[in-house]
Amino acid sequence: MSKLILIVEDQSLQQIVEKQVQNLLEHWGGSDKPQSQIIFASDLHSHTQALTTGVAWIWYNNSSSSSLYETLGIVQDSHIPSMITFTSELDPHGSTFDDGIVFCHPDATPDQTAVMIRTLFCQYHMIDGMRQEMRVLKAHQGGLADQIGKMDEELRLAAQLQKEFLPRELPTLHDVSFQVLWRPAGYVSGDIYDVQRLDENHIGFFVADAVGHGVPAALMTMYIKRSLQTKVIDPDSPRGYRILTPSETLAKLNHDMIERQAGKVRFATACCGLINCKTNTLQIARAGHPFPMVLRADGSNSMIEPEGGLLGVFPDEDFEQAEVILNPNDRLLLYSDGFEVAFPQIGTKTSEGRIANEQYLEEFNMLREGHLEEVFDRFCSRLDEQAGSLNQRDDLTVICLAVNEAQAQQNAA
């Protein structure tokens, strides 16, 4: 049963309050008479739990009492309907005294007082219902917070695991060196890359982009990384193995992906390259991936455009292979399609800056000259300057292959 909590300034008012409550209950009418409990203002701190069981009727001699506003603060913090009576002050009955507290005239009739208290009890039942709903919501929120924390921990672990699939160091061989930018849009990435030295003259490399985002795409990239085959056993070779061409590598990967599919088709794009670092001869094939870009030392750009469909779709897909000779100071870029929304197109509004465009092809020109680490640092800063860079829409990956002029001249000699 709900209570009428009587908060009394001190014992000098106790008899007055008890008489008022007695008259009130005698004129209450009905069987829903509330229980009453007197709490002195000086003891209120130790009875805050009682304040949640009903409505409060505060009794003070006057509004200038030193403890009044401390009492009001406790009552208001408890969010219970309240009224106040001053024995020596005659504010209008029912007028507002403070937030959530109305004035009860000391000479109000028991009927008038009963009407006001009944109204406060109606408010109390609404507030108590809301309080119970809040407790349920907090309980659910606690469980939800635990689940989110667990998911966060698992995603961080998945991100760390995916990073372990990436090469720890990028090889440098003869006149060829590499630099990579890899930026997931979230915890994990749908992009994957690898750069491996295959023998004393060859380096193989690839970029793949699993269609989709989040954990499913990340799992797909790890499968691609583990399934990618760059060598096969060849008894006829003096070394006992043969390096696969990029087109052969993609064909084998495509076959494995289709063979392992169970129901739903999952596919990816990829670009695979093989460079003879002694002759700077580049072989490259692609599977639905953006065209590789060559930044020539003379300031010109060219795209390498071999044909090839998506991985994991057509069993007998042919992956055309292109061959290019790289000259000293030339650079090759393999990149994912996330760059299509990384830079706003010149002349567009900020709100339109995330529409897919080819502005990134212009931005790639800053990678043409200079020490690879330095130009990549500047390129990363350029990405960070873009609107929305803290919440990038897609994963970003770019591999840069650079031919060093000094070493190339030594090789030629």
C-alpha positions in Angstrom: 0.0 0.0 0.0 1.2 3.5 -0.8 2.3 5.8 2.1 1.8 9.4 3.0 5.3 10.4 4.1 5.1 13.3 6.5 8.4 15.2 6.6 8.4 17.4 9.6 10.9 20.2 10.4 11.2 19.3 14.1 9.3 17.8 17.1 7.6 21.2 17.8 5.3 20.5 14.8 4.7 16.8 15.5 1.4 17.2 17.4 0.0 19.7 14.8 0.9 17.3 12.0 -0.6 14.3 13.7 -3.9 16.1 14.3 -4.1 17.3 10.7 -3.5 13.7 9.5 -6.1 12.3 11.8 -8.7 14.8 10.5 -7.7 14.1 7.0 -8.2 10.3 7.3 -11.5 10.8 9.1 -12.8 12.7 6.1 -11.0 10.5 3.5 -13.9 8.4 2.4 -13.5 5.0 0.8 -11.3 2.0 1.8 -8.1 3.3 0.2 -6.8 5.2 3.2 -3.1 5.6 3.0 -0.7 4.7 5.8 1.3 7.5 7.2 4.9 7.8 8.4 6.5 10.8 10.2 10.2 11.5 9.3 11.9 14.4 10.9 14.0 16.6 8.5 17.2 15.9 10.4 16.7 12.1 9.8 15.7 12.3 6.2 19.1 11.2 4.8 18.7 7.8 6.5 15.1 7.3 5.1 15.5 8.1 1.4 14.3 4.6 0.5 11.0 5.4 2.2 10.5 8.3 -0.1 9.9 5.9 -3.1 6.9 4.3 -1.4 4.4 7.2 -1.6 3.9 11.0 -1.7 5.4 13.5 0.6 3.7 16.2 2.8 6.4 18.6 4.0 5.8 20.6 7.2 7.9 23.6 8.1 7.3 26.7 10.3 8.4 29.1 7.5 10.3 29.2 4.2 13.4 30.8 5.8 14.4 27.7 7.7 18.1 26.8 7.2 17.4 23.1 6.5 14.4 23.6 4.1 16.3 23.6 0.8 18.4 20.6 1.8 15.1 18.7 2.5 13.6 19.9 -0.8 16.7 18.7 -2.7 16.4 15.2 -1.2 12.7 15.0 -2.0 13.1 16.3 -5.6 16.0 13.9 -6.2 13.6 11.1 -5.2 11.1 12.1 -7.9 8.0 11.8 -5.8 4.9 14.0 -5.9 5.0 16.4 -3.0 3.2 19.3 -1.3 4.4 21.7 1.5 2.7 23.5 4.3 4.1 26.4 6.3 2.4 27.1 9.6 3.2 30.8 9.5 2.9 31.5 5.8 -0.4 31.6 3.8 0.4 31.1 0.2 -2.6 30.3 -2.1 -3.7 26.7 -1.8 -2.6 24.6 -4.8 -0.1 27.2 -6.0 3.4 26.0 -7.1 6.1 26.4 -4.5 9.0 24.8 -6.3 9.6 22.2 -9.1 7.3 19.3 -8.4 6.0 20.7 -5.1 2.7 22.5 -4.6 1.6 24.6 -1.6 -1.1 23.3 0.9 -2.7 26.0 2.9 -2.4 25.3 6.7 -6.2 26.1 7.1 -7.3 24.0 4.2 -10.3 21.8 5.0 -9.7 18.0 5.2 -11.7 17.6 2.0 -9.5 20.1 0.2 -6.4 18.4 1.5 -7.7 14.9 0.6 -8.4 16.0 -3.0 -4.9 17.3 -3.4 -3.3 14.2 -1.9 -5.4 11.9 -4.0 -4.2 13.8 -7.1 -0.6 13.4 -5.9 -1.2 9.6 -5.4 -2.4 9.4 -9.1 0.9 11.1 -10.1 2.8 8.7 -7.8 1.3 5.6 -9.5 2.3 6.9 -12.9 5.8 7.8 -11.7 6.2 4.4 -9.9 5.2 2.6 -13.2 7.9 4.6 -15.0 10.4 3.8 -12.3 9.7 0.1 -12.7 10.1 0.3 -16.4 13.4 2.1 -15.9 14.6 -0.7 -13.7 13.7 -3.2 -16.4 15.4 -1.1 -19.1 18.5 -0.8 -16.9 18.6 -4.5 -16.5 18.3 -5.0 -20.2 20.9 -2.3 -20.8 23.3 -4.0 -18.5 22.9 -7.3 -20.4 23.2 -5.4 -23.7 26.3 -3.6 -22.5 27.9 -7.0 -21.6 27.0 -8.4 -25.1 28.4 -5.3 -26.8 31.6 -5.6 -24.7 31.9 -9.2 -25.7 31.4 -8.4 -29.3 34.0 -5.6 -29.1 36.5 -8.0 -27.6 35.8 -10.6 -30.3 36.1 -8.1 -33.1 39.4 -6.8 -31.8 40.7 -10.3 -31.6 39.5 -10.9 -35.2 41.3 -7.7 -36.3 44.5 -8.9 -34.6 44.2 -12.3 -36.2 43.6 -10.8 -39.7 46.7 -8.6 -39.3 48.8 -11.7 -38.6 47.9 -12.9 -42.1 49.6 -9.8 -43.6 53.3 -9.7 -44.4 55.5 -8.4 -41.5 58.1 -7.1 -43.9 58.0 -6.1 -47.5 60.8 -7.6 -49.6 63.3 -5.6 -51.6 65.1 -7.3 -54.4 67.6 -5.9 -56.9 66.0 -2.6 -58.1 62.5 -3.3 -56.8 60.9 -2.2 -53.5 57.4 -2.0 -52.1 55.2 0.1 -49.9 51.7 -0.6 -48.7 48.7 1.3 -47.2 46.0 -0.9 -45.6 43.1 0.8 -43.8 40.1 -1.2 -42.7 36.8 0.8 -42.6 36.0 -1.0 -39.3 37.5 -3.5 -37.0 38.3 -5.9 -39.8 38.8 -5.4 -43.5 37.4 -7.0 -46.7 40.7 -6.3 -48.4 43.8 -8.5 -48.2 47.2 -8.3 -49.8 50.5 -10.1 -49.9 54.0 -9.5 -51.2 56.4 -12.5 -51.3 59.9 -13.1 -52.6 59.6 -16.4 -54.6 63.2 -16.9 -55.6 66.4 -14.9 -56.2 64.8 -12.9 -59.1 61.0 -13.0 -58.6 58.5 -11.3 -56.3 54.8 -12.2 -56.4 52.2 -9.9 -55.1 48.4 -9.5 -55.0 45.5 -7.4 -53.7 42.0 -9.0 -53.2 38.7 -7.5 -52.1 36.0 -9.8 -50.8 32.6 -8.5 -51.7 30.8 -7.2 -48.6 32.0 -5.8 -45.3 32.6 -6.9 -41.7 33.5 -10.3 -40.4 32.1 -12.4 -43.3 34.3 -10.4 -45.8 37.3 -10.6 -43.5 37.0 -14.4 -43.2 36.8 -14.6 -46.9 40.0 -12.6 -47.3 41.8 -15.0 -44.9 40.6 -17.9 -46.9 41.9 -16.3 -50.1 45.3 -15.6 -48.5 45.7 -19.2 -47.4 44.4 -20.6 -50.8 46.6 -18.5 -53.0 49.1 -20.7 -54.8 52.2 -19.2 -56.4 54.3 -22.3 -57.0 53.7 -25.9 -58.0 55.9 -29.0 -57.8 57.5 -29.7 -61.2 59.8 -32.8 -61.4 61.1 -31.6 -64.8 62.4 -28.3 -63.3 66.0 -28.3 -62.0 64.6 -26.8 -58.8 61.7 -29.2 -58.5 59.1 -26.4 -58.6 57.7 -23.9 -61.1 56.5 -20.4 -60.3 52.9 -19.9 -61.5 52.0 -17.1 -63.7 49.4 -14.6 -62.3 46.7 -15.9 -64.7 47.4 -19.5 -63.4 47.3 -18.3 -59.8 43.9 -16.6 -60.3 42.5 -19.6 -62.2 43.5 -22.0 -59.4 42.1 -19.7 -56.7 38.8 -19.3 -58.7 38.5 -23.1 -59.0 39.1 -23.6 -55.2 36.5 -21.0 -54.3 33.8 -22.5 -56.5 34.6 -26.0 -55.4 34.2 -25.1 -51.7 31.0 -23.1 -52.0 28.1 -24.5 -50.1 24.9 -22.9 -51.3 25.3 -19.1 -51.2 27.8 -17.7 -53.8 30.6 -15.7 -52.3 32.9 -13.9 -54.6 35.8 -11.4 -54.7 37.9 -9.3 -56.9 41.7 -9.6 -57.1 44.7 -8.4 -59.0 47.9 -10.6 -59.1 51.3 -9.7 -60.3 54.7 -11.3 -60.8 57.9 -9.2 -61.4 61.3 -10.4 -62.5 63.4 -8.0 -60.5 66.4 -8.5 -62.6 64.8 -7.5 -65.9 61.9 -5.4 -64.4 59.5 -7.5 -66.5 56.0 -7.4 -65.0 53.3 -10.0 -65.6 49.9 -9.1 -64.3 46.3 -10.5 -64.3 43.1 -9.3 -62.7 39.7 -10.8 -61.7 37.1 -8.0 -61.8 39.5 -5.7 -59.9 40.3 -2.0 -60.7 42.9 -1.7 -63.4 46.5 -1.4 -62.1 48.1 2.0 -62.7 51.6 2.7 -63.9 53.1 6.1 -62.9 55.9 6.6 -65.4 59.0 8.5 -64.6 58.4 10.9 -67.5 55.1 12.1 -65.9 52.7 10.0 -67.9 50.2 7.5 -66.5 48.9 4.3 -68.1 46.4 1.6 -67.0 47.0 -2.1 -67.5 43.8 -3.6 -68.6 43.8 -7.4 -68.9 40.3 -9.0 -68.9 39.0 -11.3 -66.1 35.8 -11.9 -64.3 35.0 -12.1 -60.6 36.5 -14.9 -58.5 34.0 -17.5 -57.3 31.4 -17.1 -60.1 32.3 -18.9 -63.3 34.2 -22.2 -63.1 35.9 -21.9 -66.5 36.8 -18.2 -66.3 39.9 -17.2 -68.3 42.1 -14.6 -66.7 44.0 -12.6 -69.4 47.6 -11.8 -68.6 49.4 -8.6 -69.5 53.2 -8.0 -69.7 54.8 -4.7 -69.1 58.4 -3.5 -68.8 59.0 -1.1 -66.0 61.8 1.5 -66.5 63.9 3.1 -63.8 61.8 5.4 -61.4 58.5 3.9 -62.7 56.0 2.9 -60.1 53.1 0.5 -60.2 49.9 0.8 -58.1 47.5 -2.0 -57.2 44.5 -0.7 -55.2 41.0 -1.5 -54.0 37.9 0.2 -55.1 37.4 1.9 -51.7 39.4 4.9 -53.2 36.4 5.7 -55.4 34.8 7.3 -52.4 37.9 8.4 -50.5 38.2 11.8 -52.2 35.5 14.2 -53.1 35.5 15.2 -56.7 36.7 18.7 -57.3 33.8 21.1 -57.7 31.3 19.1 -55.7 29.8 20.1 -52.4 30.9 18.4 -49.2 27.6 16.6 -48.9 28.1 15.1 -52.3 31.8 14.2 -51.7 31.1 10.5 -51.1 29.7 9.8 -54.5 32.0 7.4 -56.4 34.4 9.3 -58.6 37.8 9.1 -60.2 39.5 11.9 -58.2 41.7 9.3 -56.6 43.5 8.8 -59.9 44.7 12.4 -59.6 45.6 12.0 -56.0 47.8 8.9 -56.8 50.1 11.3 -58.7 51.6 12.4 -55.4 53.1 8.8 -55.2 55.1 9.3 -58.3 58.3 10.8 -56.9 60.2 10.8 -53.6 61.2 8.2 -51.0 58.4 5.7 -50.7 57.9 6.0 -47.0 57.8 9.8 -47.1 55.3 10.0 -50.0 53.1 7.4 -48.4 53.1 9.4 -45.2 52.0 12.5 -47.2 49.3 10.4 -49.0 48.0 9.2 -45.6 47.8 12.8 -44.4 46.0 13.7 -47.5 43.4 11.0 -46.8 43.0 12.2 -43.2 42.2 15.7 -44.4 39.1 14.5 -46.3 35.6 15.1 -44.9 34.3 11.9 -43.3 37.8 10.3 -43.1 37.2 9.2 -39.4 34.2 7.1 -40.7 35.5 6.0 -44.1 32.9 4.2 -46.2 35.0 1.4 -47.5 38.3 -0.4 -46.9 41.4 1.1 -48.5 44.4 -0.8 -49.8 47.1 0.3 -52.2 50.4 -1.5 -53.0 53.1 0.5 -54.7 55.9 -1.2 -56.5 58.9 1.1 -57.2 61.9 0.6 -59.5 65.0 2.3 -58.0 67.1 4.0 -60.7 70.5 3.6 -59.1 70.1 -0.1 -58.6 68.6 -0.5 -62.1 71.6 1.0 -63.6 73.9 -1.3 -61.6 71.8 -4.3 -62.9 72.1 -3.1 -66.5 75.9 -2.7 -66.1 
